């Protein structure tokens, strides 16, 4: 069956960096457009980044553009989110999404705090 498993979350200080991953299985990963979203406590889920099947185009939410980078390794069935210059307002649960199937992973917690 389709599975998306996020990993790599944790606690990081403001200004620091973190890379989170999402590994997919049960579907042809190279044919899937993938997205990252995040949800902070008491807030709606927010779009973070999008990457097309062949990594030809990437899109970013306004609040992360210039600090976050989405990438993928189709040989490893994995999409990544490199997060630099992290701010406390980046604290959230981060979810990956298979766009065409509208399937979501379970999320990974990222906390930015001193």
C-alpha positions as CSV (number, residue, x, y, z in Angstrom):
1,X,0.0,0.0,0.0
2,X,1.0,3.6,-0.4
3,X,3.2,4.9,2.5
4,X,4.9,8.2,3.2
5,X,7.3,8.3,6.1
6,X,8.8,11.6,7.3
7,X,11.9,11.7,9.4
8,X,14.6,14.1,10.6
9,X,12.7,16.5,12.7
10,X,13.9,17.8,16.0
11,X,14.9,20.7,18.1
12,X,17.2,23.4,16.6
13,X,18.2,26.9,17.7
14,X,17.1,30.0,15.8
15,X,19.4,30.6,12.8
16,X,20.2,26.9,12.6
17,X,19.6,24.4,9.8
18,X,17.8,21.1,9.6
19,X,17.0,18.6,6.7
20,X,13.9,16.5,6.9
21,X,13.1,13.6,4.6
22,X,10.1,11.8,3.3
23,X,10.4,8.3,1.9
24,X,7.7,6.9,-0.3
25,X,6.7,3.3,-1.0
26,X,3.9,1.4,-2.7
27,X,3.8,3.7,-5.8
28,X,6.1,4.8,-8.7
29,X,7.9,7.6,-6.9
30,X,9.4,9.1,-10.0
31,X,5.8,9.8,-11.3
32,X,4.7,11.6,-8.2
33,X,4.7,15.4,-7.7
34,X,5.5,15.9,-4.0
35,X,4.8,18.7,-1.6
36,X,5.7,19.8,1.9
37,X,3.2,21.4,4.2
38,X,3.4,22.4,7.9
39,X,0.9,23.0,10.7
40,X,1.6,24.9,13.8
41,X,-0.5,24.6,16.9
42,X,-3.8,26.4,16.5
43,X,-3.1,27.3,12.9
44,X,-4.2,26.0,9.5
45,X,-2.0,23.8,7.5
46,X,0.3,25.9,5.4
47,X,1.9,25.2,2.0
48,X,5.7,25.1,2.2
49,X,7.2,23.7,-1.1
50,X,6.4,21.8,-4.2
51,X,8.5,19.8,-6.6
52,X,7.5,18.2,-9.9
53,X,8.2,14.7,-10.9
54,X,11.4,15.4,-12.7
55,X,12.7,18.1,-10.4
56,X,12.2,20.6,-13.2
57,X,10.3,23.1,-11.2
58,X,10.0,24.0,-7.6
59,X,7.6,26.4,-5.8
60,X,7.8,27.8,-2.3
61,X,5.5,29.5,0.1
62,X,6.2,33.2,0.8
63,X,7.3,32.6,4.4
64,X,10.1,30.2,3.4
65,X,11.2,31.3,0.0
66,X,15.0,31.9,0.1
67,X,15.5,29.9,3.2
68,X,14.2,26.4,2.4
69,X,15.0,24.2,-0.5
70,X,13.0,21.2,-1.7
71,X,14.8,18.4,-3.6
72,X,14.3,14.7,-4.5
73,X,16.2,11.6,-5.2
74,X,14.0,9.3,-7.2
75,X,16.5,6.4,-6.9
76,X,16.0,6.5,-3.1
77,X,12.2,7.3,-3.3
78,X,12.8,10.3,-1.1
79,X,12.0,14.0,-1.1
80,X,13.9,16.3,1.1
81,X,13.4,19.7,2.7
82,X,16.6,21.6,3.6
83,X,15.7,24.4,6.1
84,X,18.2,27.2,6.7
85,X,18.1,30.3,8.9
86,X,15.3,28.7,10.9
87,X,13.1,31.0,13.0
88,X,10.8,30.3,16.0
89,X,7.8,30.8,13.7
90,X,9.0,27.8,11.6
91,X,8.0,25.5,14.6
92,X,5.4,23.1,13.3
93,X,4.6,19.5,12.3
94,X,5.9,19.1,8.7
95,X,4.0,16.8,6.4
96,X,4.8,15.5,2.9
97,X,2.1,14.9,0.4
98,X,1.8,12.8,-2.8
99,X,0.0,15.4,-4.9
100,X,-1.8,13.2,-7.4
101,X,-3.1,10.7,-4.8
102,X,-3.6,13.4,-2.1
103,X,-2.0,11.0,0.3
104,X,-0.2,12.3,3.4
105,X,2.5,11.1,5.7
106,X,2.2,11.2,9.5
107,X,4.4,14.2,10.0
108,X,7.6,15.1,11.7
109,X,7.9,17.8,14.5
110,X,10.3,20.7,14.0
111,X,10.9,22.9,16.9
112,X,13.0,26.1,16.7
113,X,13.8,27.4,20.1
114,X,16.8,28.6,22.2
